[in-house]
Amino acid sequence: MDRYVITSSRVGEIGTAFVASPSDDIAWLLAGGFIQRSDTHPSKGAKLAIKPDAPTSKKD
Amino acid sequence: MATSTYLSNPIVKIGAVDISDQCTAATLSQTTQELQANAFGSSAVAYVAGLQNNSLTIDLYWSTAASETYATFKSLVGTVIATITIQGSSAATSATNPLGTLTGSFMPTLSPVYTLGALTTCSITFMGGTFAWSEA
């Protein structure tokens, strides 16, 4: 799924994600400079609050 | 007070793009064709509703800066615009601040007017499409 970031205040807060609705003309918004494609993924430094393999019980 | 006064805050959006700060006027014509439905024996002209024949004209300053009037409309001439919305203010949609949506209207012309000693403007008329008011 494509991700877009807002680059013009005419569409919303600049720098935030653009959530497209079915009626949005993405090509037109891109051409007009209102949004840009974003390849942003979660930071590699991000850590899970709870590790999947962490013990959940203190017994034994 | 019996009227609603809008000093500066109506909202005009072309799809997701808010063009309000370039807009100086917006004139909506919500129209339905009238079809005569008389027959022998009628004593007065009677009508029934035909097709909607809506239009919306907006007057804009002609800014060619990035993401302004030119960038917004240059590629829309001769195309059908998915949605155009117009609302009295940016407050929540309600019975006293209804949201008008023109869906599937056609933009035939883009005509900037360059005038000596005045800001350049353009007037755009969107023709046809389905119009509806929303109060929520």
N, CA and C atoms of all chains as a GROMACS GRO file, in nm:
protein
  588
    1MET      N    1   0.085  -0.120   0.000
    1MET     CA    2   0.000   0.000   0.000
    1MET      C    3   0.088   0.125   0.000
    2ASP      N    4   0.059   0.220  -0.090
    2ASP     CA    5   0.139   0.341  -0.099
    2ASP      C    6   0.114   0.430   0.021
    3ARG      N    7   0.221   0.498   0.062
    3ARG     CA    8   0.210   0.594   0.171
    3ARG      C    9   0.238   0.733   0.116
    4TYR      N   10   0.168   0.831   0.171
    4TYR     CA   11   0.186   0.968   0.126
    4TYR      C   12   0.200   1.060   0.247
    5VAL      N   13   0.280   1.165   0.227
    5VAL     CA   14   0.296   1.265   0.332
    5VAL      C   15   0.249   1.399   0.277
    6ILE      N   16   0.184   1.476   0.361
    6ILE     CA   17   0.130   1.605   0.319
    6ILE      C   18   0.242   1.708   0.307
    7THR      N   19   0.247   1.777   0.193
    7THR     CA   20   0.352   1.877   0.170
    7THR      C   21   0.295   2.017   0.150
    8SER      N   22   0.165   2.032   0.160
    8SER     CA   23   0.102   2.163   0.146
    8SER      C   24  -0.006   2.178   0.253
    9SER      N   25  -0.009   2.295   0.312
    9SER     CA   26  -0.110   2.319   0.416
    9SER      C   27  -0.251   2.321   0.360
   10ARG      N   28  -0.264   2.323   0.229
   10ARG     CA   29  -0.398   2.320   0.169
   10ARG      C   30  -0.465   2.184   0.189
   11VAL      N   31  -0.386   2.086   0.216
   11VAL     CA   32  -0.440   1.951   0.231
   11VAL      C   33  -0.447   1.910   0.377
   12GLY      N   34  -0.363   1.969   0.459
   12GLY     CA   35  -0.361   1.935   0.601
   12GLY      C   36  -0.231   1.978   0.662
   13GLU      N   37  -0.199   1.918   0.777
   13GLU     CA   38  -0.077   1.957   0.847
   13GLU      C   39   0.044   1.900   0.773
   14ILE      N   40   0.134   1.988   0.737
   14ILE     CA   41   0.252   1.947   0.661
   14ILE      C   42   0.335   1.848   0.742
   15GLY      N   43   0.376   1.741   0.677
   15GLY     CA   44   0.460   1.642   0.743
   15GLY      C   45   0.383   1.524   0.799
   16THR      N   46   0.253   1.536   0.802
   16THR     CA   47   0.173   1.426   0.854
   16THR      C   48   0.128   1.337   0.738
   17ALA      N   49   0.083   1.220   0.774
   17ALA     CA   50   0.042   1.124   0.672
   17ALA      C   51  -0.086   1.170   0.604
   18PHE      N   52  -0.094   1.148   0.473
   18PHE     CA   53  -0.215   1.178   0.400
   18PHE      C   54  -0.295   1.049   0.385
   19VAL      N   55  -0.412   1.051   0.440
   19VAL     CA   56  -0.499   0.934   0.432
   19VAL      C   57  -0.597   0.957   0.316
   20ALA      N   58  -0.577   0.885   0.210
   20ALA     CA   59  -0.656   0.908   0.089
   20ALA      C   60  -0.794   0.846   0.102
   21SER      N   61  -0.891   0.915   0.047
   21SER     CA   62  -1.025   0.858   0.036
   21SER      C   63  -1.044   0.810  -0.107
   22PRO      N   64  -1.143   0.728  -0.131
   22PRO     CA   65  -1.162   0.673  -0.266
   22PRO      C   66  -1.178   0.780  -0.374
   23SER      N   67  -1.227   0.897  -0.337
   23SER     CA   68  -1.250   0.999  -0.438
   23SER      C   69  -1.127   1.085  -0.465
   24ASP      N   70  -1.020   1.066  -0.389
   24ASP     CA   71  -0.901   1.148  -0.409
   24ASP      C   72  -0.827   1.110  -0.536
   25ASP      N   73  -0.787   1.212  -0.610
   25ASP     CA   74  -0.709   1.193  -0.732
   25ASP      C   75  -0.561   1.204  -0.692
   26ILE      N   76  -0.500   1.091  -0.665
   26ILE     CA   77  -0.364   1.090  -0.613
   26ILE      C   78  -0.265   1.150  -0.713
   27ALA      N   79  -0.281   1.116  -0.840
   27ALA     CA   80  -0.188   1.167  -0.942
   27ALA      C   81  -0.193   1.320  -0.947
   28TRP      N   82  -0.312   1.375  -0.936
   28TRP     CA   83  -0.328   1.521  -0.939
   28TRP      C   84  -0.267   1.584  -0.814
   29LEU      N   85  -0.288   1.523  -0.699
   29LEU     CA   86  -0.231   1.576  -0.575
   29LEU      C   87  -0.079   1.571  -0.578
   30LEU      N   88  -0.024   1.466  -0.634
   30LEU     CA   89   0.122   1.455  -0.647
   30LEU      C   90   0.175   1.560  -0.744
   31ALA      N   91   0.109   1.575  -0.858
   31ALA     CA   92   0.154   1.669  -0.960
   31ALA      C   93   0.147   1.813  -0.911
   32GLY      N   94   0.049   1.843  -0.829
   32GLY     CA   95   0.032   1.979  -0.778
   32GLY      C   96   0.122   2.011  -0.660
   33GLY      N   97   0.196   1.911  -0.613
   33GLY     CA   98   0.286   1.935  -0.500
   33GLY      C   99   0.217   1.937  -0.366
   34PHE      N  100   0.098   1.881  -0.360
   34PHE     CA  101   0.024   1.882  -0.234
   34PHE      C  102   0.064   1.767  -0.142
   35ILE      N  103   0.104   1.657  -0.202
   35ILE     CA  104   0.150   1.541  -0.124
   35ILE      C  105   0.272   1.483  -0.195
   36GLN      N  106   0.346   1.402  -0.122
   36GLN     CA  107   0.459   1.328  -0.180
   36GLN      C  108   0.450   1.184  -0.133
   37ARG      N  109   0.510   1.098  -0.213
   37ARG     CA  110   0.520   0.960  -0.169
   37ARG      C  111   0.614   0.953  -0.050
   38SER      N  112   0.586   0.861   0.038
   38SER     CA  113   0.672   0.843   0.156
   38SER      C  114   0.712   0.697   0.165
   39ASP      N  115   0.840   0.677   0.186
   39ASP     CA  116   0.891   0.541   0.204
   39ASP      C  117   0.923   0.516   0.351
   40THR      N  118   0.868   0.596   0.436
   40THR     CA  119   0.901   0.587   0.578
   40THR      C  120   0.857   0.453   0.636
   41HIS      N  121   0.948   0.392   0.707
   41HIS     CA  122   0.919   0.269   0.780
   41HIS      C  123   0.956   0.291   0.926
   42PRO      N  124   0.910   0.207   1.014
   42PRO     CA  125   0.947   0.223   1.154
   42PRO      C  126   1.098   0.223   1.171
   43SER      N  127   1.146   0.308   1.258
   43SER     CA  128   1.289   0.319   1.281
   43SER      C  129   1.348   0.187   1.328
   44LYS      N  130   1.471   0.159   1.281
   44LYS     CA  131   1.538   0.036   1.323
   44LYS      C  132   1.568   0.040   1.473
   45GLY      N  133   1.576   0.160   1.527
   45GLY     CA  134   1.606   0.173   1.670
   45GLY      C  135   1.484   0.154   1.758
   46ALA      N  136   1.367   0.143   1.695
   46ALA     CA  137   1.247   0.129   1.775
   46ALA      C  138   1.249  -0.003   1.850
   47LYS      N  139   1.205  -0.002   1.975
   47LYS     CA  140   1.206  -0.123   2.057
   47LYS      C  141   1.064  -0.155   2.102
   48LEU      N  142   1.036  -0.283   2.110
   48LEU     CA  143   0.905  -0.324   2.159
   48LEU      C  144   0.897  -0.303   2.309
   49ALA      N  145   0.782  -0.262   2.355
   49ALA     CA  146   0.763  -0.241   2.498
   49ALA      C  147   0.773  -0.373   2.573
   50ILE      N  148   0.722  -0.479   2.514
   50ILE     CA  149   0.728  -0.612   2.573
   50ILE      C  150   0.787  -0.706   2.470
   51LYS      N  151   0.898  -0.771   2.504
   51LYS     CA  152   0.960  -0.863   2.409
   51LYS      C  153   0.873  -0.988   2.395
   52PRO      N  154   0.857  -1.036   2.275
   52PRO     CA  155   0.769  -1.152   2.252
   52PRO      C  156   0.810  -1.274   2.333
   53ASP      N  157   0.942  -1.294   2.358
   53ASP     CA  158   0.987  -1.413   2.428
   53ASP      C  159   1.013  -1.389   2.576
   54ALA      N  160   0.974  -1.277   2.628
   54ALA     CA  161   0.998  -1.249   2.770
   54ALA      C  162   0.904  -1.331   2.857
   55PRO      N  163   0.955  -1.388   2.968
   55PRO     CA  164   0.867  -1.466   3.056
   55PRO      C  165   0.761  -1.376   3.118
   56THR      N  166   0.641  -1.429   3.129
   56THR     CA  167   0.531  -1.350   3.183
   56THR      C  168   0.500  -1.388   3.327
   57SER      N  169   0.558  -1.501   3.376
   57SER     CA  170   0.532  -1.543   3.513
   57SER      C  171   0.662  -1.550   3.591
   58LYS      N  172   0.659  -1.511   3.719
   58LYS     CA  173   0.778  -1.515   3.803
   58LYS      C  174   0.784  -1.645   3.882
   59LYS      N  175   0.680  -1.731   3.871
   59LYS     CA  176   0.678  -1.855   3.948
   59LYS      C  177   0.781  -1.954   3.894
   60ASP      N  178   0.811  -2.056   3.970
   60ASP     CA  179   0.911  -2.161   3.942
   60ASP      C  180   1.046  -2.110   3.978
   61MET      N  181  -3.110   3.824   1.455
   61MET     CA  182  -3.074   3.867   1.320
   61MET      C  183  -3.116   3.759   1.222
   62ALA      N  184  -3.174   3.800   1.114
   62ALA     CA  185  -3.238   3.704   1.025
   62ALA      C  186  -3.146   3.650   0.918
   63THR      N  187  -3.026   3.700   0.909
   63THR     CA  188  -2.938   3.656   0.802
   63THR      C  189  -2.810   3.598   0.860
   64SER      N  190  -2.739   3.523   0.776
   64SER     CA  191  -2.607   3.472   0.813
   64SER      C  192  -2.503   3.558   0.744
   65THR      N  193  -2.406   3.604   0.818
   65THR     CA  194  -2.303   3.690   0.762
   65THR      C  195  -2.169   3.618   0.761
   66TYR      N  196  -2.107   3.612   0.645
   66TYR     CA  197  -1.977   3.546   0.633
   66TYR      C  198  -1.874   3.652   0.598
   67LEU      N  199  -1.786   3.681   0.692
   67LEU     CA  200  -1.688   3.785   0.667
   67LEU      C  201  -1.565   3.731   0.597
   68SER      N  202  -1.517   3.615   0.638
   68SER     CA  203  -1.393   3.570   0.578
   68SER      C  204  -1.374   3.419   0.584
   69ASN      N  205  -1.469   3.348   0.634
   69ASN     CA  206  -1.437   3.210   0.666
   69ASN      C  207  -1.508   3.099   0.589
   70PRO      N  208  -1.575   3.124   0.478
   70PRO     CA  209  -1.625   3.010   0.402
   70PRO      C  210  -1.511   2.920   0.354
   71ILE      N  211  -1.540   2.793   0.339
   71ILE     CA  212  -1.440   2.695   0.298
   71ILE      C  213  -1.478   2.637   0.163
   72VAL      N  214  -1.384   2.641   0.069
   72VAL     CA  215  -1.404   2.581  -0.062
   72VAL      C  216  -1.292   2.481  -0.084
   73LYS      N  217  -1.329   2.357  -0.108
   73LYS     CA  218  -1.228   2.253  -0.130
   73LYS      C  219  -1.251   2.184  -0.264
   74ILE      N  220  -1.140   2.167  -0.336
   74ILE     CA  221  -1.142   2.088  -0.459
   74ILE      C  222  -1.082   1.953  -0.420
   75GLY      N  223  -1.164   1.853  -0.406
   75GLY     CA  224  -1.116   1.728  -0.349
   75GLY      C  225  -1.064   1.755  -0.209
   76ALA      N  226  -0.937   1.720  -0.185
   76ALA     CA  227  -0.879   1.740  -0.052
   76ALA      C  228  -0.810   1.875  -0.040
   77VAL      N  229  -0.808   1.954  -0.148
   77VAL     CA  230  -0.730   2.077  -0.150
   77VAL      C  231  -0.816   2.196  -0.111
   78ASP      N  232  -0.777   2.263  -0.005
   78ASP     CA  233  -0.848   2.380   0.045
   78ASP      C  234  -0.796   2.504  -0.029
   79ILE      N  235  -0.881   2.563  -0.112
   79ILE     CA  236  -0.840   2.677  -0.193
   79ILE      C  237  -0.902   2.807  -0.141
   80SER      N  238  -0.954   2.801  -0.019
   80SER     CA  239  -1.032   2.913   0.037
   80SER      C  240  -0.956   3.045   0.039
   81ASP      N  241  -0.827   3.039   0.070
   81ASP     CA  242  -0.754   3.165   0.088
   81ASP      C  243  -0.722   3.235  -0.043
   82GLN      N  244  -0.758   3.176  -0.155
   82GLN     CA  245  -0.747   3.243  -0.285
   82GLN      C  246  -0.884   3.282  -0.338
   83CYS      N  247  -0.986   3.241  -0.269
   83CYS     CA  248  -1.123   3.254  -0.320
   83CYS      C  249  -1.190   3.380  -0.265
   84THR      N  250  -1.256   3.454  -0.354
   84THR     CA  251  -1.325   3.575  -0.311
   84THR      C  252  -1.477   3.562  -0.324
   85ALA      N  253  -1.523   3.464  -0.396
   85ALA     CA  254  -1.668   3.445  -0.410
   85ALA      C  255  -1.696   3.304  -0.459
   86ALA      N  256  -1.807   3.252  -0.417
   86ALA     CA  257  -1.851   3.120  -0.464
   86ALA      C  258  -2.002   3.126  -0.483
   87THR      N  259  -2.045   3.098  -0.603
   87THR     CA  260  -2.187   3.108  -0.636
   87THR      C  261  -2.239   2.972  -0.677
   88LEU      N  262  -2.324   2.917  -0.593
   88LEU     CA  263  -2.381   2.786  -0.621
   88LEU      C  264  -2.518   2.802  -0.684
   89SER      N  265  -2.542   2.724  -0.787
   89SER     CA  266  -2.676   2.722  -0.846
   89SER      C  267  -2.725   2.577  -0.842
   90GLN      N  268  -2.808   2.551  -0.746
   90GLN     CA  269  -2.865   2.416  -0.733
   90GLN      C  270  -2.997   2.414  -0.808
   91THR      N  271  -2.997   2.347  -0.920
   91THR     CA  272  -3.110   2.357  -1.013
   91THR      C  273  -3.157   2.218  -1.055
   92THR      N  274  -3.286   2.207  -1.070
   92THR     CA  275  -3.344   2.087  -1.129
   92THR      C  276  -3.427   2.130  -1.249
   93GLN      N  277  -3.409   2.063  -1.361
   93GLN     CA  278  -3.487   2.097  -1.480
   93GLN      C  279  -3.635   2.075  -1.450
   94GLU      N  280  -3.715   2.166  -1.503
   94GLU     CA  281  -3.859   2.152  -1.486
   94GLU      C  282  -3.919   2.094  -1.615
   95LEU      N  283  -3.993   1.989  -1.602
   95LEU     CA  284  -4.055   1.924  -1.718
   95LEU      C  285  -4.206   1.943  -1.711
   96GLN      N  286  -4.261   1.996  -1.818
   96GLN     CA  287  -4.407   2.014  -1.819
   96GLN      C  288  -4.476   1.878  -1.822
   97ALA      N  289  -4.578   1.869  -1.742
   97ALA     CA  290  -4.649   1.741  -1.729
   97ALA      C  291  -4.800   1.762  -1.743
   98ASN      N  292  -4.835   1.836  -1.848
   98ASN     CA  293  -4.977   1.863  -1.870
   98ASN      C  294  -5.040   1.760  -1.963
   99ALA      N  295  -5.167   1.748  -1.950
   99ALA     CA  296  -5.243   1.659  -2.039
   99ALA      C  297  -5.378   1.723  -2.064
  100PHE      N  298  -5.451   1.666  -2.156
  100PHE     CA  299  -5.586   1.718  -2.182
  100PHE      C  300  -5.664   1.721  -2.051
  101GLY      N  301  -5.728   1.828  -2.030
  101GLY     CA  302  -5.802   1.844  -1.906
  101GLY      C  303  -5.730   1.929  -1.805
  102SER      N  304  -5.601   1.955  -1.827
  102SER     CA  305  -5.528   2.039  -1.733
  102SER      C  306  -5.581   2.181  -1.741
  103SER      N  307  -5.583   2.247  -1.628
  103SER     CA  308  -5.630   2.385  -1.627
  103SER      C  309  -5.517   2.482  -1.592
  104ALA      N  310  -5.400   2.430  -1.561
  104ALA     CA  311  -5.284   2.514  -1.531
  104ALA      C  312  -5.158   2.434  -1.563
  105VAL      N  313  -5.052   2.506  -1.589
  105VAL     CA  314  -4.926   2.438  -1.619
  105VAL      C  315  -4.876   2.366  -1.494
  106ALA      N  316  -4.838   2.243  -1.512
  106ALA     CA  317  -4.783   2.165  -1.400
  106ALA      C  318  -4.646   2.112  -1.440
  107TYR      N  319  -4.562   2.096  -1.344
  107TYR     CA  320  -4.426   2.051  -1.370
  107TYR      C  321  -4.391   1.930  -1.285
  108VAL      N  322  -4.297   1.852  -1.336
  108VAL     CA  323  -4.233   1.749  -1.256
  108VAL      C  324  -4.082   1.770  -1.270
  109ALA      N  325  -4.008   1.715  -1.177
  109ALA     CA  326  -3.863   1.734  -1.176
  109ALA      C  327  -3.796   1.651  -1.285
  110GLY      N  328  -3.700   1.714  -1.351
  110GLY     CA  329  -3.619   1.643  -1.448
  110GLY      C  330  -3.480   1.617  -1.391
  111LEU      N  331  -3.378   1.637  -1.473
  111LEU     CA  332  -3.242   1.614  -1.428
  111LEU      C  333  -3.191   1.732  -1.347
  112GLN      N  334  -3.099   1.705  -1.257
  112GLN     CA  335  -3.028   1.814  -1.190
  112GLN      C  336  -2.942   1.886  -1.293
  113ASN      N  337  -2.932   2.016  -1.281
  113ASN     CA  338  -2.847   2.095  -1.369
  113ASN      C  339  -2.773   2.197  -1.284
  114ASN      N  340  -2.681   2.147  -1.203
  114ASN     CA  341  -2.614   2.231  -1.104
  114ASN      C  342  -2.490   2.298  -1.161
  115SER      N  343  -2.450   2.405  -1.097
  115SER     CA  344  -2.322   2.467  -1.133
  115SER      C  345  -2.267   2.541  -1.012
  116LEU      N  346  -2.138   2.558  -1.011
  116LEU     CA  347  -2.071   2.632  -0.905
  116LEU      C  348  -1.965   2.719  -0.970
  117THR      N  349  -1.972   2.848  -0.943
  117THR     CA  350  -1.872   2.941  -0.995
  117THR      C  351  -1.791   2.997  -0.880
  118ILE      N  352  -1.660   2.987  -0.890
  118ILE     CA  353  -1.574   3.043  -0.786
  118ILE      C  354  -1.480   3.146  -0.848
  119ASP      N  355  -1.464   3.257  -0.778
  119ASP     CA  356  -1.372   3.363  -0.820
  119ASP      C  357  -1.246   3.352  -0.735
  120LEU      N  358  -1.133   3.355  -0.803
  120LEU     CA  359  -1.006   3.330  -0.735
  120LEU      C  360  -0.902   3.433  -0.776
  121TYR      N  361  -0.806   3.454  -0.686
  121TYR     CA  362  -0.684   3.524  -0.727
  121TYR      C  363  -0.598   3.425  -0.803
  122TRP      N  364  -0.532   3.475  -0.902
  122TRP     CA  365  -0.453   3.388  -0.990
  122TRP      C  366  -0.308   3.387  -0.942
  123SER      N  367  -0.282   3.302  -0.846
  123SER     CA  368  -0.146   3.287  -0.796
  123SER      C  369  -0.079   3.171  -0.866
  124THR      N  370   0.044   3.197  -0.914
  124THR     CA  371   0.119   3.092  -0.982
  124THR      C  372   0.228   3.033  -0.892
  125ALA      N  373   0.226   3.069  -0.764
  125ALA     CA  374   0.323   3.012  -0.670
  125ALA      C  375   0.291   2.863  -0.650
  126ALA      N  376   0.386   2.794  -0.590
  126ALA     CA  377   0.370   2.650  -0.569
  126ALA      C  378   0.245   2.622  -0.486
  127SER      N  379   0.172   2.521  -0.528
  127SER     CA  380   0.052   2.473  -0.457
  127SER      C  381  -0.059   2.577  -0.449
  128GLU      N  382  -0.057   2.677  -0.538
  128GLU     CA  383  -0.162   2.779  -0.534
  128GLU      C  384  -0.259   2.756  -0.651
  129THR      N  385  -0.321   2.864  -0.698
  129THR     CA  386  -0.430   2.852  -0.794
  129THR      C  387  -0.388   2.780  -0.923
  130TYR      N  388  -0.279   2.826  -0.981
  130TYR     CA  389  -0.234   2.766  -1.108
  130TYR      C  390  -0.203   2.617  -1.091
  131ALA      N  391  -0.128   2.586  -0.987
  131ALA     CA  392  -0.091   2.445  -0.964
  131ALA      C  393  -0.213   2.359  -0.938
  132THR      N  394  -0.314   2.418  -0.880
  132THR     CA  395  -0.433   2.341  -0.846
  132THR      C  396  -0.517   2.310  -0.970
  133PHE      N  397  -0.532   2.408  -1.057
  133PHE     CA  398  -0.631   2.395  -1.164
  133PHE      C  399  -0.575   2.368  -1.303
  134LYS      N  400  -0.446   2.381  -1.321
  134LYS     CA  401  -0.391   2.374  -1.456
  134LYS      C  402  -0.421   2.242  -1.528
  135SER      N  403  -0.429   2.136  -1.453
  135SER     CA  404  -0.450   2.006  -1.518
  135SER      C  405  -0.595   1.958  -1.509
  136LEU      N  406  -0.683   2.044  -1.460
  136LEU     CA  407  -0.822   2.001  -1.441
  136LEU      C  408  -0.914   2.044  -1.554
  137VAL      N  409  -0.865   2.128  -1.645
  137VAL     CA  410  -0.950   2.174  -1.755
  137VAL      C  411  -0.991   2.055  -1.842
  138GLY      N  412  -1.120   2.046  -1.864
  138GLY     CA  413  -1.170   1.937  -1.948
  138GLY      C  414  -1.185   1.806  -1.873
  139THR      N  415  -1.182   1.812  -1.744
  139THR     CA  416  -1.195   1.688  -1.666
  139THR      C  417  -1.318   1.697  -1.574
  140VAL      N  418  -1.355   1.583  -1.524
  140VAL     CA  419  -1.463   1.575  -1.426
  140VAL      C  420  -1.400   1.573  -1.287
  141ILE      N  421  -1.446   1.663  -1.202
  141ILE     CA  422  -1.392   1.675  -1.067
  141ILE      C  423  -1.472   1.582  -0.976
  142ALA      N  424  -1.402   1.498  -0.904
  142ALA     CA  425  -1.472   1.400  -0.821
  142ALA      C  426  -1.562   1.468  -0.717
  143THR      N  427  -1.505   1.554  -0.636
  143THR     CA  428  -1.586   1.624  -0.535
  143THR      C  429  -1.537   1.766  -0.517
  144ILE      N  430  -1.631   1.856  -0.503
  144ILE     CA  431  -1.603   1.994  -0.462
  144ILE      C  432  -1.695   2.022  -0.344
  145THR      N  433  -1.639   2.074  -0.237
  145THR     CA  434  -1.723   2.101  -0.119
  145THR      C  435  -1.718   2.250  -0.087
  146ILE      N  436  -1.828   2.297  -0.034
  146ILE     CA  437  -1.840   2.437   0.005
  146ILE      C  438  -1.916   2.443   0.136
  147GLN      N  439  -1.866   2.527   0.226
  147GLN     CA  440  -1.926   2.534   0.360
  147GLN      C  441  -1.908   2.675   0.414
  148GLY      N  442  -2.002   2.719   0.493
  148GLY     CA  443  -2.002   2.855   0.545
  148GLY      C  444  -1.885   2.887   0.635
  149SER      N  445  -1.840   2.789   0.712
  149SER     CA  446  -1.727   2.811   0.800
  149SER      C  447  -1.656   2.679   0.825
  150SER      N  448  -1.543   2.686   0.893
  150SER     CA  449  -1.465   2.566   0.921
  150SER      C  450  -1.517   2.492   1.043
  151ALA      N  451  -1.620   2.542   1.104
  151ALA     CA  452  -1.678   2.474   1.221
  151ALA      C  453  -1.739   2.340   1.177
  152ALA      N  454  -1.773   2.259   1.275
  152ALA     CA  455  -1.828   2.128   1.246
  152ALA      C  456  -1.955   2.139   1.162
  153THR      N  457  -1.972   2.041   1.077
  153THR     CA  458  -2.092   2.038   0.993
  153THR      C  459  -2.215   2.018   1.080
  154SER      N  460  -2.315   2.101   1.056
  154SER     CA  461  -2.437   2.094   1.136
  154SER      C  462  -2.550   2.156   1.055
  155ALA      N  463  -2.667   2.159   1.116
  155ALA     CA  464  -2.782   2.217   1.048
  155ALA      C  465  -2.762   2.366   1.022
  156THR      N  466  -2.681   2.431   1.103
  156THR     CA  467  -2.655   2.574   1.083
  156THR      C  468  -2.524   2.600   1.010
  157ASN      N  469  -2.451   2.496   0.979
  157ASN     CA  470  -2.328   2.508   0.901
  157ASN      C  471  -2.323   2.390   0.803
  158PRO      N  472  -2.417   2.386   0.710
  158PRO     CA  473  -2.426   2.269   0.622
  158PRO      C  474  -2.310   2.262   0.523
  159LEU      N  475  -2.276   2.141   0.488
  159LEU     CA  476  -2.170   2.114   0.392
  159LEU      C  477  -2.233   2.078   0.258
  160GLY      N  478  -2.202   2.156   0.156
  160GLY     CA  479  -2.252   2.127   0.022
  160GLY      C  480  -2.147   2.052  -0.059
  161THR      N  481  -2.187   1.945  -0.123
  161THR     CA  482  -2.093   1.865  -0.201
  161THR      C  483  -2.142   1.851  -0.343
  162LEU      N  484  -2.059   1.895  -0.436
  162LEU     CA  485  -2.088   1.881  -0.578
  162LEU      C  486  -2.002   1.766  -0.631
  163THR      N  487  -2.065   1.663  -0.677
  163THR     CA  488  -1.996   1.541  -0.716
  163THR      C  489  -2.004   1.521  -0.867
  164GLY      N  490  -1.889   1.503  -0.930
  164GLY     CA  491  -1.886   1.471  -1.072
  164GLY      C  492  -1.916   1.588  -1.164
  165SER      N  493  -1.872   1.708  -1.128
  165SER     CA  494  -1.896   1.823  -1.215
  165SER      C  495  -1.780   1.839  -1.314
  166PHE      N  496  -1.807   1.910  -1.420
  166PHE     CA  497  -1.711   1.926  -1.530
  166PHE      C  498  -1.653   2.066  -1.530
  167MET      N  499  -1.521   2.074  -1.548
  167MET     CA  500  -1.455   2.205  -1.555
  167MET      C  501  -1.414   2.232  -1.698
  168PRO      N  502  -1.490   2.317  -1.769
  168PRO     CA  503  -1.461   2.338  -1.912
  168PRO      C  504  -1.355   2.444  -1.941
  169THR      N  505  -1.336   2.539  -1.850
  169THR     CA  506  -1.256   2.657  -1.884
  169THR      C  507  -1.170   2.702  -1.767
  170LEU      N  508  -1.051   2.749  -1.800
  170LEU     CA  509  -0.965   2.819  -1.703
  170LEU      C  510  -0.923   2.948  -1.770
  171SER      N  511  -0.965   3.061  -1.716
  171SER     CA  512  -0.947   3.187  -1.788
  171SER      C  513  -0.896   3.297  -1.695
  172PRO      N  514  -0.766   3.301  -1.671
  172PRO     CA  515  -0.710   3.410  -1.591
  172PRO      C  516  -0.724   3.543  -1.662
  173VAL      N  517  -0.748   3.647  -1.584
  173VAL     CA  518  -0.766   3.780  -1.640
  173VAL      C  519  -0.654   3.869  -1.589
  174TYR      N  520  -0.564   3.908  -1.680
  174TYR     CA  521  -0.454   3.997  -1.645
  174TYR      C  522  -0.497   4.140  -1.672
  175THR      N  523  -0.494   4.221  -1.566
  175THR     CA  524  -0.540   4.358  -1.579
  175THR      C  525  -0.434   4.452  -1.524
  176LEU      N  526  -0.411   4.559  -1.596
  176LEU     CA  527  -0.312   4.658  -1.551
  176LEU      C  528  -0.357   4.720  -1.419
  177GLY      N  529  -0.270   4.719  -1.323
  177GLY     CA  530  -0.299   4.786  -1.198
  177GLY      C  531  -0.392   4.711  -1.106
  178ALA      N  532  -0.411   4.583  -1.130
  178ALA     CA  533  -0.500   4.504  -1.043
  178ALA      C  534  -0.445   4.364  -1.029
  179LEU      N  535  -0.482   4.299  -0.921
  179LEU     CA  536  -0.441   4.161  -0.903
  179LEU      C  537  -0.505   4.074  -1.010
  180THR      N  538  -0.428   3.979  -1.058
  180THR     CA  539  -0.482   3.888  -1.159
  180THR      C  540  -0.580   3.792  -1.094
  181THR      N  541  -0.690   3.770  -1.162
  181THR     CA  542  -0.796   3.686  -1.108
  181THR      C  543  -0.839   3.584  -1.213
  182CYS      N  544  -0.916   3.489  -1.169
  182CYS     CA  545  -0.983   3.400  -1.264
  182CYS      C  546  -1.115   3.355  -1.203
  183SER      N  547  -1.206   3.324  -1.290
  183SER     CA  548  -1.338   3.276  -1.250
  183SER      C  549  -1.358   3.139  -1.313
  184ILE      N  550  -1.390   3.043  -1.231
  184ILE     CA  551  -1.405   2.906  -1.281
  184ILE      C  552  -1.547   2.859  -1.253
  185THR      N  553  -1.609   2.804  -1.356
  185THR     CA  554  -1.743   2.748  -1.340
  185THR      C  555  -1.738   2.597  -1.358
  186PHE      N  556  -1.784   2.528  -1.256
  186PHE     CA  557  -1.797   2.383  -1.263
  186PHE      C  558  -1.941   2.352  -1.303
  187MET      N  559  -1.958   2.270  -1.402
  187MET     CA  560  -2.091   2.249  -1.458
  187MET      C  561  -2.137   2.105  -1.440
  188GLY      N  562  -2.264   2.093  -1.410
  188GLY     CA  563  -2.321   1.959  -1.397
  188GLY      C  564  -2.282   1.892  -1.267
  189GLY      N  565  -2.308   1.765  -1.260
  189GLY     CA  566  -2.279   1.690  -1.138
  189GLY      C  567  -2.397   1.688  -1.043
  190THR      N  568  -2.381   1.607  -0.944
  190THR     CA  569  -2.487   1.591  -0.843
  190THR      C  570  -2.453   1.674  -0.721
  191PHE      N  571  -2.552   1.745  -0.672
  191PHE     CA  572  -2.529   1.828  -0.553
  191PHE      C  573  -2.616   1.780  -0.438
  192ALA      N  574  -2.557   1.785  -0.319
  192ALA     CA  575  -2.634   1.751  -0.199
  192ALA      C  576  -2.580   1.827  -0.079
  193TRP      N  577  -2.670   1.862   0.010
  193TRP     CA  578  -2.632   1.924   0.136
  193TRP      C  579  -2.622   1.816   0.243
  194SER      N  580  -2.528   1.836   0.333
  194SER     CA  581  -2.514   1.747   0.447
  194SER      C  582  -2.514   1.829   0.574
  195GLU      N  583  -2.584   1.780   0.674
  195GLU     CA  584  -2.592   1.854   0.802
  195GLU      C  585  -2.523   1.778   0.914
  196ALA      N  586  -2.457   1.672   0.884
  196ALA     CA  587  -2.388   1.593   0.988
  196ALA      C  588  -2.265   1.528   0.929
   0.00000   0.00000   0.00000
